[in-house]
């Protein structure tokens, strides 16, 4: 390997990494897992990682409850995800049960049901399936994929497509 192509990667000091992580957390709410992954990518030692995470928490740059609430609001309002999908994704990010409950409390029940109905009507208008049973099945699969509860899906489908 030619020597002129090889440039060693410049390692960051703890203070530089802390500043970088502060900016990372200010840009968007982050969970602990995302911050740990970023620090790993920056090749920081475990002691430095622990110090940086502690400082981020102390100075309120890293707040898992705030992250969970923000995440749930965003996924519901923008992507129209249901509670089951939001729960599954937050669990994948290692969010605690307490923070999970707090996040789901951000979703207003009336908005939730209204969104489910609107989503159902939109999907139904795009389905060209002549067979009523298959149409119901496709609608169910779409809403289940979005993360809505089975009972609520059946209620909406029965209202829109009576048997």
N, C-alpha and C positions, 0 to 999 in steps of 0.2 A: 504494500500500500504506500503510495507516495506521501511523504511527510507534509507537503504543503497543503494537502486537502484535509488533514486532520487538525481540528481545533477542539481542544478540551472544553467541555461545557463549564461555564462559569457558575460556581455555586453561590447561592445567596447567603447572606448573614441572617441571623435570626431576626434582627430588626427590619431588614429588607423584606424578608418573607412575611413578617407580621404586617407591614404596610401593604404589601401585595394582597394579603388575605383580607385586610380591612376593606380595601377597594373592591375585592371580589364579593364580599358580603354586603357592601353598600349598594352595589349595582342591582342586586336582587336578593331577596331572603333566601338563605341557604340552610340546609340541615347539616348536622354533624358529619354524616356520612360523605356528603359532597365536599366539605372542607377537608376531611381526612384524606379523601382521594386526591384532592388538589395538592395537599402537602406531600403526599407520597410521590406524586408526579414531579414535584419540585425537589425530590430526593432529600428531604429534611430528615434528620435523625429523630428517633422516637421521643427523646427528651425535649427536643425543640418543638416537635409537633404538639406535645402535651402542654408546653408552656404557651405556645401560640393560641391553641384552642381555649385554654384557661383565660388568657387575656381577652380574646374575642368575646367570651361569655361575660366576663366582668364588665367590659365596656359596652355591652349590649349590641355588639355587631352580630352575634350568633345567639339566636333565641328560637328554640325549637317549637315552642307553642305558637309564636308569631308566624314562623314558617308554615306550620301545619294549617293554621287558619287561612293564611294567604293562599296556599296551595289549593285548599278545598274550594275557596271562593272562586279562584281563577278557573279551575278545571270545570266547575259547575257552570259558571256564567259564560265562559268562552267556548269550551268544548262540549258543554251539555252532558257531562258525565254524571252518572248516578252515584248514590252512596256506596254501593258495593265496589265499584271500580276505584273510586277515590280511596276507600279503605284499603283495598288491595295494594294500590300504588304507594300509599303512605307506609304500610307495613313493610313493603319492599325497601323503603328508605329507613327502616328501623326506628320508626316513630313510636313513642310509648302509648299505651292504652289511654292514659289521661289526656295526652295531646291529641290523640285520634278523636276522642269524644268532644273535645273543645273545637276541633276542626269541623266536625259534622254539625255542631250547633250553629255554625255560620250559615247553614243552608235553611232558608225559611220554608216551612212545610207547604205553604200555599204556592210559592214560586216553584217548588219542586214538582208538585202535581201539575201545575200549569205548563211547565217546561216538558214534562213527560207527555202530556196531551199534545202539545204543539209538535214535538219531535215525532210522535206517532202519526199525526196528520200529514206532516211533511213526507215521511217515509212512505206512507200509504199512497200518496199522490204520485210517487215515482214507480210504484210496483205495477207491472203490466201482467201479472199472473192471473189467468182466467179462473183457475181452480181456487175456490174460497178457502179450502183447508190449507193449501200451500201458501196462499197469501198471508193467512194468519200466522203460519209457521215462520215465514220470512220476516214478518213484522216483529214477532216475538224474539227471533234470533238477533235482530238489529238492536232492539231495546235491551236485551240481556247483555249483549256485547258492550253497550254503553254503560252498563252497571246498575240498571234499575232492578228493584225487587220483583220476584215472580208474581206475587199477589197483585201488586200495582199494575204490572204489565197485563195480566189477565183481565183486570177490571177495565182498563183502557181499551183493550182489544174487543172485549165484549160490548162496550159502548159503541165503538166505531164499526165493528163487523158482527152484528148479532147473528146467531146461528139460525 
